[in-house]
Amino acid sequence: MRLATTDLIGLLTRSRDLIRASQRPGGAYPASEAFPAYRGYCWLRDGAFIADAMSSAGEVGSAGAFFDWCAATIEARRDRIGQVVEAARAGRPLPDRDMLPTRFRFDGRDGDDDWWDFQLDGYGTWVWAAAAHARRHGLQVARWGEAMRLTVDYLVSSWSRPCFDWWEEHDEQVHVSTLGCVVAGLRAAIDAGVLGPEQVARATEAEHGARELIAARGVRGGHLVKWLGSEAVDGSLAALVGPLGVIDPSSALAAGTVAALEAELMAGGGVYRFRDDTFYGGGRWPLLTCFLGLARHAQGDRDGALACLEWAADTATPDGDLPEQVDAGLLLAPGRRQEWLDRWGPVATPLLWSHGMLLRLAAELGIDEGSPR
C-alpha cells in the first residue's frame, strides 16, 4: 500500500520526536523499552546507526550526545582494552567472555545479565558514524579522538576473530557484515586524522587485511555472503553498499549483492534477515528494508529506494510505532513464532533502530518534514 505524503511526513516527524524523547540524559539511545529483553540497554551498533540517522536529519545535538556517550563508555575501559591488546600481541588472546560487550546500561556500565555479548561490529560502526557526523556538520572530530584511538587499538588486535553477528548468533564464524563495519571504522579513523603515524600504519594493515579476507572468502557467485566460506546471504550485507560504502556501489560486486538480497530475502517489498531465521517465526524487518533502500539509492535506483521507504513506513502501527519485524502471513518459520511470544511477549515495538533507519533513508532521498517526495 502506498502511503499518502502527509502520512509519511507525519511518521518521519514521529520518528524524530520519539528518538529525541527516548534518548537518555547521558546520550544513550534505548533499543526498545517496550521489549523485556532489550529494556535498559543501548547497543553500540544500533545506537550508531540511529545517531547517523539523527545527524542526517539535522539533529546535531542528539547525535553528538550519543557519540559523547560512546567516547566516555570506551575511555572508561582503557585498561581492559590494554589487556586485550597485550594478550593478542603475546599470542594468547583473551577468551570471548573477557572481550568488550556489545551493549551497555545507559550509564555506561556493563550489563548484569547473560547475553550473546562479544561482537565487534558496533566498535567499527560508532567510529564511522562519529566521523561522518563531524564531516557532515563541520565539527571537530578530535572531541572523540581518544576514544577512537582506543577503539582502533581494540579492532586492530581482534578484527579477524570469530564473534557473534548482528543478530547475536553464530559466534564460531567470521561474519562479512562485521568485517565491513570494522573496515568502515578503521578507514574513518584514518581519514579523520586522529591517529598517530604508527597507529595509522597498523590500522591500514588491518583494514587491507579485512578487505582482502572479504574478497578471498566472503564472496560467492558474484555476491557477498553471510560469513566466510558460506554461500548464504544476510540482510545486513546491504549496509556495506549503503550507507557504509565499503563496497563501491557502482561495482559488479555491489550489483550482485543487491540482486542476491532481492532474490533470496525479499518478499512483498520487505527484507528478511536470512533464510533460516526462526526468531518470532522469521519475519521481514523494516530496518533491513531501509538498508536495502540505501544500497539501491547508492546505485542510482531512486525508485527502488523509495519503494523500500514506503514499505517500511507502511509497517507502522496506528500510533506511529515501527516494529522490529512483521509477519503479515509471510513468516519463514511460522511454527516457531509462538515460542518467542511465550518467552518475551510481542515483537519489540517501537524499535528505535527501525525509526532511525526510516529517517536515514528519507534523508538520503531528500525527504523530510518540509519536503515532498
N, C-alpha and C positions, 0 to 999 in steps of 0.2 A: 504494500500500500504506500502510495506517495504522500508524504506529509505536506500539508499546506505550509507556505513560507512562514506564516505567523506562528504555527505550531513549532517549527524548527527553531525560530528565533527565540521563542519562549523557553524552549528546552535548553538552548545554549545559555540563556540568562540564568535559568535554574541551576545548570551545571556549575557555572562560575560562582554563583552565590552559595551553593551547597559546599563546594570545596573551600571557599573562603571561610564560611561559618564553621566548618568542621575542623579546620586547622588549629592545632593546639598552640597556646601562647609561646612555647619554645620553638615552634616551626614545624613540628612533625605533622604529617598527614595520616590520619587513621585510615586503615584499609576499609573496614566496614564495621561500625559499632553495632550494627543490627545483627551481625552474624557471630555466634558464640566462639567459633574457632579463631576468628580474626580480631575480636574485641580487645582493645587496649594495646594494639601493636601497629607499628609503622615499618614497612618493608623498604629497604633502600631502593630496590628496583622499581616497585610500583610508585613509590614516592617521587623518584627521579623523573619518571615519565609524566606524572601528574604535574610536577614543578615545571617541566619543559612545556607542558600544555598551558599552564597559567602564564608562563613567561611569553609564550607565543600570542596569548590573548591579551597581553598588556598588563597583566597583574604582576608588576615588577617586585613589589614589596613582598607579596606572598611567596613567590619563587625564591627570592633572596633569603627569606627567613628559613625556608626549608634547607637551603644549602648551608646556612649558618648552623642549623641543627646537625646536618651531616658532618660538618667540619668539627664541631665540638664532640660529636659521638666518636669520630675517628681519632681525634687527638687524645681523647681520654684512654685510648687503647694503644698508645705509643709503645709501652713496654711489651705488651702482648704481641704487637706486630714485630718488634725486635726479636722476640723469641722465635716467631715463625720464620723470619728471615734467616736467623743464625742457624736454626735447625736444618733448614733447606740447604744452606751453603755447606753444612757439615755432612750432607748426605744422609741425614736422619730426620726426614720431615715429620712434623708433629701429626698425631692422629687427627682424624676429622673432628672429633669432639673438642679439640683444643684450638680449632680454627675460629675465625670471627663468624658471628651469626649473620643470618640474612635479614632478621627482623629484630626490632628493639622496642622496649617500652618508650612511652612518649618522653620520658625524662632522660632517655639515652641508655638506660640500664639494659643488660641482657635480660631475656625472658626467664621466667622461673618455672616453665613447664616444658615438657618434651616437644620437640619439633624436628622437622627434617631440615636442619639448620645450615649446613655447610654449602653455601652457594657463592660463586664468585661473580656472577653477572651483575649484581647490584653495585659492586665496587667500581667496575668499569663504567656503569651507566650513570652513576651520580657525577663522576668527573666529567664525562661527556656533556651531560646536561648543564652542569655549572659553567663550563667553558662556553657552551652555546649561549647561555643566558647572558654572560658577561659580554660576549661579542655582539649579541643582538641589541643590547641596550647601552653599549659603550661604558661598561662598568670595569673596575679594576679587579681582575681575576686573582690578584695577589691576596685579596681578602680571604681566599680559601686555599692559598698556596701551600701552607704547611700540611694541611690535611691531604691535599692532592699528592704531595711528595710521599707522605706515609702510605697512601693508597697505592701509589705506583710501586713502592718497595714491596708491598704485600702481593700485588699482582705479578710482578716480575719473578718473585720467589716461587709462585704457586700456579701460574696460569695453565700449565699443562696437566694438572692433577684432575682425576675424575671428581665430580661433585654432583649434587642434586641439580636438576634443571629448573627452569622457570616454574614448573608445576610441582616441585618438591618430590620428584621421582627419579629412579634410576641413578643412584649415586655411584654406581660402578662404571658409568660411562663418561666420556668427554663429549660434551654437547656442543653442536655447532653454533647455536644461538648464544651460548655462554662465551665461546671463543670470540664471537662477533662483538659482544659487549665489552670484552677485555680489549680487543683491538681498538674499538672506538674510544675507550677511556684513555688508553696509552697514547694514541695519536693526539687526542685533545690536549692532554697534559704537555706533550712535546711541543705542539703548536702554540700553546698558551704562554710558553716561555717561563714557566715556574720551576723548571728543573735545572740543576747544575749540569755541567758537561758530562761528568761520569754517569749521572743518572739518565741523562738523555741517551747515552750510548747503550746502557742496559735496557732502557725502555724500548729503544728502537730495535734492538736484537730480539726482545721478547715479542714485540709487535710483528716483526717479519716472520718469526718462528710460528706464531699463531696463524698468520695468513697462509704460510706455506703448508701448515698442517690442514687447514681447511681445504686448500686446493688439492692436496695429495689424498686425503682420506675423508673429506667432508662433502664430496661431490659424487653423484652417481647419475648417469643418464642425462647429463647436462643441467642438473639442478642440485641445490644444497639439500642435505639430508639431516635427519633428526640428531644423530650422533655419529661419531667417527665409525666408518665401516657399515653403517646402516644403509638400507635402501628406502626407508620410510621418510615422510616429510612431517613437519610440525608447523603449526600456525605461527609460532614465534619467529620463524625464519624470515617472514616478510619484513621484520624490523631491520634486518641487515641491508635491505634495499632502501627502505624509507621508514623511519627518519634517520637511522644511524649512518647510512651512506657508506657502510663497509664494502658493499658490492656496488660497483658502478652501475647505476640504473640503466645505462644505455648498452650494457654488455649482454652477450648471449647467456651468461650465467644468470643474470637478473631476470631476463625474459623466460628462461627455462624454469627458474624457481617460482615465479609468479604463476606461470602456466600450470606447474605441478600442484601448487596450492589450490588453484581454482578447480583443477580436475579431481583432486583427491579429497579436499577438505571443505569444499563449498557446496552448500545445498540451500535452495530457496533464498539465496542472497546473503546468507550468513556463513561464518567460518568456524569449523570445529578445531579443537586443539590438535588431535591426532586420531587416526582411525581406530585405535584400540582403547580409546578413552571410555572409562566406565564411571567417572565421577559424576554423581547425580544423573546417571544414565547416559552421559556423553552428549551434552547439548552444544548449541552454537553460541559463540562468545562475541558480544558487541565490541569489546576492546580489540580482539583479534581481527574482526572485520574492518575496524578503523586502521589497524596496521596494514592490512592488505590495501585499503584505500590510499594510505600514504605511499606505499610502494607503487601502486598504479599511477598516482599523481606524479611521482618522481620520474616515471617512464613517459609522461606526457599524456596519460589517459585520464583526462579530467572527468569525462562522463562515467567511466568506471569507478573513479574515486567518489564521485557524487552519489552513485548507486550504493556504495558501501556506507556512506554517511547516512543516507536516508534509511537504509535497513537498520542500522544501529539505533538511530533515533526512534524508529518505529517500535523498538522493544521496550520503550519507557512505560511505566505504569501510569494510571490516570493521575497520580500525584507528581509525575515527572521524575521518578526514580529509575535509574538504569540498573539492571541486574548484572550479575556476573555471567550468567548464561541463561538461555531459554530452551524449552523443549519444543512446544508447538507441534507435537506429533512427529518430530524428525530426530528423535534420540538415536544414538548409535547402539546403545545397550539399554533399552527400556526396562529390562528385568532387573537392572542394578540401581534404579533410581530410589526405590523405597528404603533401601538400607542406609542411604545418606540422609534421607528425610528423618528416619528414626534416630540417626546419630546426632545430627546438628540442626534439624529443622529445615525450613525453606531456604532456597538458594539466597546467597548474600545479595541483599537489595536494601538500600543503594550500595553499589561498589564504587568508591571514588575513582578508581583506575578507569572504569568504564566511562564515567563522566569526563575524566581528563582526556581520554583518547578522542572522544567526540569533539571536545573543544580543540584539540590539536589538529584533527583533520579539517575541521571547519576553518581554522586559522590558515591552514595550508591552502585551502580553496578560496581564501579571501572572503569568507562568510563570517560575519559577526552580528551582534545585536542591531547594528545600524546599517547593514548592507544586504541587498537582495542576492539571490543565487545567480 
